[in-house]
Amino acid sequence: MEIGITSFAETTPDPATGQTVDPATRLRHLMEEIKLADEVGLDVFAVGEHHRPDFAVSSPAVVLGAAAAITERIRLASAVTVLSTDDPVRVFEDFATIDVLSKGRAEIWAGRGSFTESFPLFGYNLQDYDELFAERLELLLKIRESERVTWSGKHRAAIGNLGVYPRPVQSLLPVWIAVGGNPGSVIRGGELGLPLVLAIIGGTPERFVPLIELYRESVRRAGHDPSRLPLAINSHGFIAENSQDAAKTFYPPYAQIMTKIGRERGWSPMTREQYEALRAPRGSLLVGSPQEVIDKMLYEHELFKYDRFLLHLSVGTMRHDQVMRSIELLGTKVAPVIRQETTRPPALEAAAGH
């Protein structure tokens, strides 16, 4: 069982002070968060790609290259690489370089992204959204399989028996498919035999069970072994010493950014009632004491039989010391219990009533 963190490095106004942290400060804090996650024994840290003022990271590869120099064992991933508007050759070269710098700890999470700013920014048509992603994923996988590449497609210049360097330390640079609920993306990942990251950012986790079943069925139909393809679940959350402090601390920044994004997408504003429903034992938010977060992670493990869990910290701007303490609690209080409970022999599972 692997446990880790994802972050978008928010640069939104602090709801308590009204002040917006500058990108230099936020990225310095992000480096401290990644370093602490490594020190407390977490397995993965992933950073997102965005091209808007709300977030400080537009180039995950640059951030992860810096992180490689200050960490020892934690895996370093993108969450996500917006592959539709990036060049697969450059993506591979960047992450192969991270892999070399980190001695084999890089991962690419390829996704279509939840925002659209990169399309006009890099000169792509949003109507080509899915076609671009499929073509570029094909090229990315071809590059990781062979040092020299011959390829042609519709949206990029052809490549004729050219080498792509450097090659990574890992024999096959990990590429995950990252999805938020699109069945077509889930099927594509299964057919290609790629591991899956599923982001659950609202509603109830159990409604995503059919999506995971669809993925695993797609894996089997394509002739791959589902047991050899890890599944990761990614959820919003925050941990404090007790439930009341966690709920009180997390709500203002969470409600602020979810309401802001909601205005862009036609959602209703986030209310305290909705928030508490999401915090409930069967809701999607992992916000509470270490034991509450443990209970919810074990519940979701029963649903999905996941191999990796990632807590998204934070959603909206929070004090740096609060985020650091949450990382510490995840690594020292939550992760050891989850690893123990999810690796017990079947006989012990039955005796415990699981």
Contacts in CASP RR format, 6 or more apart in sequence:
PFRMAT RR
TARGET T0000
AUTHOR 0000-0000-0000
METHOD contacts of the structure
MODEL  1
MEIGITSFAETTPDPATGQTVDPATRLRHLMEEIKLADEVGLDVFAVGEH
HRPDFAVSSPAVVLGAAAAITERIRLASAVTVLSTDDPVRVFEDFATIDV
LSKGRAEIWAGRGSFTESFPLFGYNLQDYDELFAERLELLLKIRESERVT
WSGKHRAAIGNLGVYPRPVQSLLPVWIAVGGNPGSVIRGGELGLPLVLAI
IGGTPERFVPLIELYRESVRRAGHDPSRLPLAINSHGFIAENSQDAAKTF
YPPYAQIMTKIGRERGWSPMTREQYEALRAPRGSLLVGSPQEVIDKMLYE
HELFKYDRFLLHLSVGTMRHDQVMRSIELLGTKVAPVIRQETTRPPALEA
AAGH
1 307 0 8 1.000
1 308 0 8 1.000
1 309 0 8 1.000
1 338 0 8 1.000
1 339 0 8 1.000
1 342 0 8 1.000
1 343 0 8 1.000
2 43 0 8 1.000
2 44 0 8 1.000
2 75 0 8 1.000
2 230 0 8 1.000
2 232 0 8 1.000
2 307 0 8 1.000
2 308 0 8 1.000
2 309 0 8 1.000
3 42 0 8 1.000
3 43 0 8 1.000
3 44 0 8 1.000
3 308 0 8 1.000
3 309 0 8 1.000
3 310 0 8 1.000
3 311 0 8 1.000
3 330 0 8 1.000
3 331 0 8 1.000
3 334 0 8 1.000
3 335 0 8 1.000
3 338 0 8 1.000
3 339 0 8 1.000
4 37 0 8 1.000
4 42 0 8 1.000
4 43 0 8 1.000
4 44 0 8 1.000
4 45 0 8 1.000
4 46 0 8 1.000
4 308 0 8 1.000
4 309 0 8 1.000
4 310 0 8 1.000
4 311 0 8 1.000
4 330 0 8 1.000
5 33 0 8 1.000
5 37 0 8 1.000
5 42 0 8 1.000
5 44 0 8 1.000
5 45 0 8 1.000
5 46 0 8 1.000
5 310 0 8 1.000
5 311 0 8 1.000
5 312 0 8 1.000
5 313 0 8 1.000
5 327 0 8 1.000
5 330 0 8 1.000
6 45 0 8 1.000
6 46 0 8 1.000
6 47 0 8 1.000
6 48 0 8 1.000
6 79 0 8 1.000
6 234 0 8 1.000
6 310 0 8 1.000
6 311 0 8 1.000
6 312 0 8 1.000
6 313 0 8 1.000
7 30 0 8 1.000
7 33 0 8 1.000
7 45 0 8 1.000
7 46 0 8 1.000
7 47 0 8 1.000
7 48 0 8 1.000
7 79 0 8 1.000
7 312 0 8 1.000
7 313 0 8 1.000
7 314 0 8 1.000
8 47 0 8 1.000
8 48 0 8 1.000
8 50 0 8 1.000
8 54 0 8 1.000
8 55 0 8 1.000
8 57 0 8 1.000
8 79 0 8 1.000
8 312 0 8 1.000
9 26 0 8 1.000
9 27 0 8 1.000
9 30 0 8 1.000
9 47 0 8 1.000
9 48 0 8 1.000
9 55 0 8 1.000
9 56 0 8 1.000
9 57 0 8 1.000
9 63 0 8 1.000
10 26 0 8 1.000
10 54 0 8 1.000
10 55 0 8 1.000
10 56 0 8 1.000
10 253 0 8 1.000
10 257 0 8 1.000
10 314 0 8 1.000
10 315 0 8 1.000
10 316 0 8 1.000
10 317 0 8 1.000
11 20 0 8 1.000
11 21 0 8 1.000
11 22 0 8 1.000
11 23 0 8 1.000
11 26 0 8 1.000
11 53 0 8 1.000
11 54 0 8 1.000
11 55 0 8 1.000
11 56 0 8 1.000
11 317 0 8 1.000
12 20 0 8 1.000
12 54 0 8 1.000
12 253 0 8 1.000
12 256 0 8 1.000
12 257 0 8 1.000
12 260 0 8 1.000
12 316 0 8 1.000
12 317 0 8 1.000
13 19 0 8 1.000
13 20 0 8 1.000
13 256 0 8 1.000
13 317 0 8 1.000
14 20 0 8 1.000
14 21 0 8 1.000
14 253 0 8 1.000
14 317 0 8 1.000
14 318 0 8 1.000
14 319 0 8 1.000
15 252 0 8 1.000
15 253 0 8 1.000
15 256 0 8 1.000
15 317 0 8 1.000
16 252 0 8 1.000
16 319 0 8 1.000
20 317 0 8 1.000
21 29 0 8 1.000
21 317 0 8 1.000
23 56 0 8 1.000
26 56 0 8 1.000
27 56 0 8 1.000
27 57 0 8 1.000
27 63 0 8 1.000
29 320 0 8 1.000
29 323 0 8 1.000
30 47 0 8 1.000
30 56 0 8 1.000
30 57 0 8 1.000
30 63 0 8 1.000
31 66 0 8 1.000
31 67 0 8 1.000
31 70 0 8 1.000
32 320 0 8 1.000
32 324 0 8 1.000
33 45 0 8 1.000
33 313 0 8 1.000
33 323 0 8 1.000
33 324 0 8 1.000
33 327 0 8 1.000
34 45 0 8 1.000
34 67 0 8 1.000
34 70 0 8 1.000
34 71 0 8 1.000
34 74 0 8 1.000
34 76 0 8 1.000
35 67 0 8 1.000
35 70 0 8 1.000
35 71 0 8 1.000
36 324 0 8 1.000
36 327 0 8 1.000
36 328 0 8 1.000
37 45 0 8 1.000
37 74 0 8 1.000
37 327 0 8 1.000
37 331 0 8 1.000
38 45 0 8 1.000
38 70 0 8 1.000
38 71 0 8 1.000
38 72 0 8 1.000
38 73 0 8 1.000
38 74 0 8 1.000
40 327 0 8 1.000
40 328 0 8 1.000
40 330 0 8 1.000
40 331 0 8 1.000
40 332 0 8 1.000
40 335 0 8 1.000
41 73 0 8 1.000
41 74 0 8 1.000
41 331 0 8 1.000
41 335 0 8 1.000
42 74 0 8 1.000
42 327 0 8 1.000
42 330 0 8 1.000
42 331 0 8 1.000
42 335 0 8 1.000
43 74 0 8 1.000
43 75 0 8 1.000
43 308 0 8 1.000
44 74 0 8 1.000
44 75 0 8 1.000
44 76 0 8 1.000
44 77 0 8 1.000
44 107 0 8 1.000
44 308 0 8 1.000
44 310 0 8 1.000
45 67 0 8 1.000
45 71 0 8 1.000
45 74 0 8 1.000
45 75 0 8 1.000
45 76 0 8 1.000
45 77 0 8 1.000
46 76 0 8 1.000
46 77 0 8 1.000
46 78 0 8 1.000
46 79 0 8 1.000
46 107 0 8 1.000
46 109 0 8 1.000
46 310 0 8 1.000
47 57 0 8 1.000
47 60 0 8 1.000
47 63 0 8 1.000
47 64 0 8 1.000
47 77 0 8 1.000
47 78 0 8 1.000
47 79 0 8 1.000
48 55 0 8 1.000
48 57 0 8 1.000
48 60 0 8 1.000
48 78 0 8 1.000
48 79 0 8 1.000
48 80 0 8 1.000
49 57 0 8 1.000
49 58 0 8 1.000
49 59 0 8 1.000
49 60 0 8 1.000
49 78 0 8 1.000
49 80 0 8 1.000
49 81 0 8 1.000
49 82 0 8 1.000
49 118 0 8 1.000
50 57 0 8 1.000
50 58 0 8 1.000
50 115 0 8 1.000
50 117 0 8 1.000
51 58 0 8 1.000
51 115 0 8 1.000
51 117 0 8 1.000
51 118 0 8 1.000
51 121 0 8 1.000
52 115 0 8 1.000
52 117 0 8 1.000
54 257 0 8 1.000
54 260 0 8 1.000
57 63 0 8 1.000
60 78 0 8 1.000
60 79 0 8 1.000
60 81 0 8 1.000
61 78 0 8 1.000
61 91 0 8 1.000
61 94 0 8 1.000
61 95 0 8 1.000
61 97 0 8 1.000
61 98 0 8 1.000
64 76 0 8 1.000
64 77 0 8 1.000
64 78 0 8 1.000
64 95 0 8 1.000
64 98 0 8 1.000
64 106 0 8 1.000
65 76 0 8 1.000
65 97 0 8 1.000
65 98 0 8 1.000
65 101 0 8 1.000
65 102 0 8 1.000
67 76 0 8 1.000
68 76 0 8 1.000
68 98 0 8 1.000
68 101 0 8 1.000
68 102 0 8 1.000
68 105 0 8 1.000
68 106 0 8 1.000
69 101 0 8 1.000
71 102 0 8 1.000
71 105 0 8 1.000
73 105 0 8 1.000
74 105 0 8 1.000
75 105 0 8 1.000
75 106 0 8 1.000
75 107 0 8 1.000
76 98 0 8 1.000
76 102 0 8 1.000
76 105 0 8 1.000
76 106 0 8 1.000
76 107 0 8 1.000
77 106 0 8 1.000
77 107 0 8 1.000
77 108 0 8 1.000
77 109 0 8 1.000
77 176 0 8 1.000
78 95 0 8 1.000
78 107 0 8 1.000
78 108 0 8 1.000
78 109 0 8 1.000
79 109 0 8 1.000
79 178 0 8 1.000
79 197 0 8 1.000
79 234 0 8 1.000
79 310 0 8 1.000
80 109 0 8 1.000
80 110 0 8 1.000
80 111 0 8 1.000
80 113 0 8 1.000
80 178 0 8 1.000
80 197 0 8 1.000
81 91 0 8 1.000
81 108 0 8 1.000
81 109 0 8 1.000
81 110 0 8 1.000
81 111 0 8 1.000
82 111 0 8 1.000
82 112 0 8 1.000
82 113 0 8 1.000
82 118 0 8 1.000
83 91 0 8 1.000
83 110 0 8 1.000
83 111 0 8 1.000
83 112 0 8 1.000
83 132 0 8 1.000
83 133 0 8 1.000
83 136 0 8 1.000
83 137 0 8 1.000
83 140 0 8 1.000
84 111 0 8 1.000
84 112 0 8 1.000
84 113 0 8 1.000
84 118 0 8 1.000
84 119 0 8 1.000
84 124 0 8 1.000
84 128 0 8 1.000
84 129 0 8 1.000
84 130 0 8 1.000
84 132 0 8 1.000
84 133 0 8 1.000
84 136 0 8 1.000
85 118 0 8 1.000
85 119 0 8 1.000
85 121 0 8 1.000
85 122 0 8 1.000
85 123 0 8 1.000
85 124 0 8 1.000
85 132 0 8 1.000
86 118 0 8 1.000
86 122 0 8 1.000
86 136 0 8 1.000
87 136 0 8 1.000
87 156 0 8 1.000
88 136 0 8 1.000
88 137 0 8 1.000
88 139 0 8 1.000
88 140 0 8 1.000
88 143 0 8 1.000
88 156 0 8 1.000
89 139 0 8 1.000
89 143 0 8 1.000
89 159 0 8 1.000
89 164 0 8 1.000
91 108 0 8 1.000
91 140 0 8 1.000
92 108 0 8 1.000
92 140 0 8 1.000
92 143 0 8 1.000
92 144 0 8 1.000
92 164 0 8 1.000
92 173 0 8 1.000
93 164 0 8 1.000
93 165 0 8 1.000
93 166 0 8 1.000
95 106 0 8 1.000
95 107 0 8 1.000
95 108 0 8 1.000
95 168 0 8 1.000
95 173 0 8 1.000
96 106 0 8 1.000
96 165 0 8 1.000
96 166 0 8 1.000
96 167 0 8 1.000
96 168 0 8 1.000
96 173 0 8 1.000
97 166 0 8 1.000
98 105 0 8 1.000
98 106 0 8 1.000
99 105 0 8 1.000
99 106 0 8 1.000
99 168 0 8 1.000
99 169 0 8 1.000
99 170 0 8 1.000
99 173 0 8 1.000
100 166 0 8 1.000
100 168 0 8 1.000
100 169 0 8 1.000
103 169 0 8 1.000
104 168 0 8 1.000
104 169 0 8 1.000
104 170 0 8 1.000
106 168 0 8 1.000
106 170 0 8 1.000
106 173 0 8 1.000
106 174 0 8 1.000
107 173 0 8 1.000
107 174 0 8 1.000
107 175 0 8 1.000
107 176 0 8 1.000
108 140 0 8 1.000
108 173 0 8 1.000
108 174 0 8 1.000
108 175 0 8 1.000
108 176 0 8 1.000
109 175 0 8 1.000
109 176 0 8 1.000
109 177 0 8 1.000
109 178 0 8 1.000
109 197 0 8 1.000
110 133 0 8 1.000
110 137 0 8 1.000
110 140 0 8 1.000
110 175 0 8 1.000
110 176 0 8 1.000
110 177 0 8 1.000
110 178 0 8 1.000
111 133 0 8 1.000
111 177 0 8 1.000
111 178 0 8 1.000
111 179 0 8 1.000
111 185 0 8 1.000
112 129 0 8 1.000
112 130 0 8 1.000
112 133 0 8 1.000
112 182 0 8 1.000
112 185 0 8 1.000
114 180 0 8 1.000
116 126 0 8 1.000
118 124 0 8 1.000
119 125 0 8 1.000
119 126 0 8 1.000
119 129 0 8 1.000
120 126 0 8 1.000
124 132 0 8 1.000
128 155 0 8 1.000
131 154 0 8 1.000
131 155 0 8 1.000
132 155 0 8 1.000
134 188 0 8 1.000
135 153 0 8 1.000
135 154 0 8 1.000
135 155 0 8 1.000
135 156 0 8 1.000
136 155 0 8 1.000
136 156 0 8 1.000
137 188 0 8 1.000
137 192 0 8 1.000
138 151 0 8 1.000
139 149 0 8 1.000
139 151 0 8 1.000
139 153 0 8 1.000
139 156 0 8 1.000
139 159 0 8 1.000
140 175 0 8 1.000
141 175 0 8 1.000
141 192 0 8 1.000
142 149 0 8 1.000
142 151 0 8 1.000
143 149 0 8 1.000
143 164 0 8 1.000
144 168 0 8 1.000
144 172 0 8 1.000
144 173 0 8 1.000
144 175 0 8 1.000
145 172 0 8 1.000
147 163 0 8 1.000
147 164 0 8 1.000
147 165 0 8 1.000
147 167 0 8 1.000
148 161 0 8 1.000
148 162 0 8 1.000
148 163 0 8 1.000
148 164 0 8 1.000
149 159 0 8 1.000
149 160 0 8 1.000
149 161 0 8 1.000
149 162 0 8 1.000
149 163 0 8 1.000
149 164 0 8 1.000
150 159 0 8 1.000
150 160 0 8 1.000
150 161 0 8 1.000
150 162 0 8 1.000
151 158 0 8 1.000
151 159 0 8 1.000
151 160 0 8 1.000
152 158 0 8 1.000
152 159 0 8 1.000
174 195 0 8 1.000
175 194 0 8 1.000
176 194 0 8 1.000
176 195 0 8 1.000
176 196 0 8 1.000
176 197 0 8 1.000
176 232 0 8 1.000
177 185 0 8 1.000
177 186 0 8 1.000
177 188 0 8 1.000
177 189 0 8 1.000
177 190 0 8 1.000
177 192 0 8 1.000
177 194 0 8 1.000
177 195 0 8 1.000
177 196 0 8 1.000
177 197 0 8 1.000
178 196 0 8 1.000
178 197 0 8 1.000
178 199 0 8 1.000
178 234 0 8 1.000
179 185 0 8 1.000
179 186 0 8 1.000
179 196 0 8 1.000
179 197 0 8 1.000
179 198 0 8 1.000
179 199 0 8 1.000
180 198 0 8 1.000
180 199 0 8 1.000
180 200 0 8 1.000
180 201 0 8 1.000
181 198 0 8 1.000
181 199 0 8 1.000
181 208 0 8 1.000
181 211 0 8 1.000
183 211 0 8 1.000
183 214 0 8 1.000
186 196 0 8 1.000
186 211 0 8 1.000
186 214 0 8 1.000
186 215 0 8 1.000
186 218 0 8 1.000
187 214 0 8 1.000
187 215 0 8 1.000
187 218 0 8 1.000
189 196 0 8 1.000
189 215 0 8 1.000
189 218 0 8 1.000
190 196 0 8 1.000
190 215 0 8 1.000
190 218 0 8 1.000
190 219 0 8 1.000
190 222 0 8 1.000
190 224 0 8 1.000
190 229 0 8 1.000
191 218 0 8 1.000
191 219 0 8 1.000
191 221 0 8 1.000
191 222 0 8 1.000
192 222 0 8 1.000
193 219 0 8 1.000
193 222 0 8 1.000
193 224 0 8 1.000
193 229 0 8 1.000
194 229 0 8 1.000
195 229 0 8 1.000
195 230 0 8 1.000
195 231 0 8 1.000
195 232 0 8 1.000
196 212 0 8 1.000
196 215 0 8 1.000
196 229 0 8 1.000
196 231 0 8 1.000
196 232 0 8 1.000
197 232 0 8 1.000
197 233 0 8 1.000
197 234 0 8 1.000
197 308 0 8 1.000
197 310 0 8 1.000
198 208 0 8 1.000
198 211 0 8 1.000
198 212 0 8 1.000
198 231 0 8 1.000
198 232 0 8 1.000
198 233 0 8 1.000
198 234 0 8 1.000
198 304 0 8 1.000
199 234 0 8 1.000
199 235 0 8 1.000
199 312 0 8 1.000
200 208 0 8 1.000
200 233 0 8 1.000
200 234 0 8 1.000
200 235 0 8 1.000
200 284 0 8 1.000
201 235 0 8 1.000
201 236 0 8 1.000
201 284 0 8 1.000
201 312 0 8 1.000
202 236 0 8 1.000
202 278 0 8 1.000
202 283 0 8 1.000
202 284 0 8 1.000
202 285 0 8 1.000
203 278 0 8 1.000
203 283 0 8 1.000
203 284 0 8 1.000
204 282 0 8 1.000
204 283 0 8 1.000
204 284 0 8 1.000
205 233 0 8 1.000
205 235 0 8 1.000
205 282 0 8 1.000
205 283 0 8 1.000
205 284 0 8 1.000
205 299 0 8 1.000
205 300 0 8 1.000
205 303 0 8 1.000
205 304 0 8 1.000
206 282 0 8 1.000
206 303 0 8 1.000
208 303 0 8 1.000
208 304 0 8 1.000
209 303 0 8 1.000
209 304 0 8 1.000
212 231 0 8 1.000
212 304 0 8 1.000
215 231 0 8 1.000
216 226 0 8 1.000
219 225 0 8 1.000
219 226 0 8 1.000
219 229 0 8 1.000
220 226 0 8 1.000
230 307 0 8 1.000
230 308 0 8 1.000
231 304 0 8 1.000
231 305 0 8 1.000
231 306 0 8 1.000
231 307 0 8 1.000
231 308 0 8 1.000
232 306 0 8 1.000
232 307 0 8 1.000
232 308 0 8 1.000
232 309 0 8 1.000
232 310 0 8 1.000
233 300 0 8 1.000
233 304 0 8 1.000
233 306 0 8 1.000
233 308 0 8 1.000
233 309 0 8 1.000
233 310 0 8 1.000
234 309 0 8 1.000
234 310 0 8 1.000
234 312 0 8 1.000
235 284 0 8 1.000
235 285 0 8 1.000
235 286 0 8 1.000
235 300 0 8 1.000
235 309 0 8 1.000
235 310 0 8 1.000
235 311 0 8 1.000
235 312 0 8 1.000
236 254 0 8 1.000
236 284 0 8 1.000
236 285 0 8 1.000
236 286 0 8 1.000
236 287 0 8 1.000
236 311 0 8 1.000
236 312 0 8 1.000
236 315 0 8 1.000
237 250 0 8 1.000
237 285 0 8 1.000
237 286 0 8 1.000
237 287 0 8 1.000
237 293 0 8 1.000
237 311 0 8 1.000
237 312 0 8 1.000
237 313 0 8 1.000
237 314 0 8 1.000
237 315 0 8 1.000
238 246 0 8 1.000
238 249 0 8 1.000
238 250 0 8 1.000
238 286 0 8 1.000
238 287 0 8 1.000
238 288 0 8 1.000
238 313 0 8 1.000
238 314 0 8 1.000
238 318 0 8 1.000
238 322 0 8 1.000
238 326 0 8 1.000
239 246 0 8 1.000
239 286 0 8 1.000
239 287 0 8 1.000
239 288 0 8 1.000
239 289 0 8 1.000
239 290 0 8 1.000
239 293 0 8 1.000
239 311 0 8 1.000
239 325 0 8 1.000
239 326 0 8 1.000
239 329 0 8 1.000
239 330 0 8 1.000
239 333 0 8 1.000
239 334 0 8 1.000
240 246 0 8 1.000
240 249 0 8 1.000
240 288 0 8 1.000
240 289 0 8 1.000
240 322 0 8 1.000
240 325 0 8 1.000
240 326 0 8 1.000
240 329 0 8 1.000
241 289 0 8 1.000
241 290 0 8 1.000
241 329 0 8 1.000
242 288 0 8 1.000
242 289 0 8 1.000
243 288 0 8 1.000
243 289 0 8 1.000
243 292 0 8 1.000
246 287 0 8 1.000
246 288 0 8 1.000
246 289 0 8 1.000
246 292 0 8 1.000
247 276 0 8 1.000
247 279 0 8 1.000
247 287 0 8 1.000
247 288 0 8 1.000
249 318 0 8 1.000
249 322 0 8 1.000
250 287 0 8 1.000
250 314 0 8 1.000
250 315 0 8 1.000
250 318 0 8 1.000
251 272 0 8 1.000
251 275 0 8 1.000
253 314 0 8 1.000
253 315 0 8 1.000
253 316 0 8 1.000
253 317 0 8 1.000
253 318 0 8 1.000
254 270 0 8 1.000
254 275 0 8 1.000
254 285 0 8 1.000
254 315 0 8 1.000
254 316 0 8 1.000
255 269 0 8 1.000
255 270 0 8 1.000
255 271 0 8 1.000
255 272 0 8 1.000
255 275 0 8 1.000
256 316 0 8 1.000
257 315 0 8 1.000
257 316 0 8 1.000
258 267 0 8 1.000
258 270 0 8 1.000
258 315 0 8 1.000
259 269 0 8 1.000
259 270 0 8 1.000
261 267 0 8 1.000
262 268 0 8 1.000
262 269 0 8 1.000
263 269 0 8 1.000
275 285 0 8 1.000
277 283 0 8 1.000
278 284 0 8 1.000
278 285 0 8 1.000
279 285 0 8 1.000
279 287 0 8 1.000
279 288 0 8 1.000
281 295 0 8 1.000
281 296 0 8 1.000
281 299 0 8 1.000
282 299 0 8 1.000
283 296 0 8 1.000
286 292 0 8 1.000
286 293 0 8 1.000
286 296 0 8 1.000
286 297 0 8 1.000
286 311 0 8 1.000
287 293 0 8 1.000
290 329 0 8 1.000
290 333 0 8 1.000
290 334 0 8 1.000
293 311 0 8 1.000
293 330 0 8 1.000
293 334 0 8 1.000
294 334 0 8 1.000
294 337 0 8 1.000
294 338 0 8 1.000
294 341 0 8 1.000
297 309 0 8 1.000
297 334 0 8 1.000
297 338 0 8 1.000
298 338 0 8 1.000
298 341 0 8 1.000
298 342 0 8 1.000
298 354 0 8 1.000
300 306 0 8 1.000
300 309 0 8 1.000
301 309 0 8 1.000
301 338 0 8 1.000
301 342 0 8 1.000
302 354 0 8 1.000
309 338 0 8 1.000
311 330 0 8 1.000
313 323 0 8 1.000
313 326 0 8 1.000
313 327 0 8 1.000
314 323 0 8 1.000
314 326 0 8 1.000
341 354 0 8 1.000
344 352 0 8 1.000
END
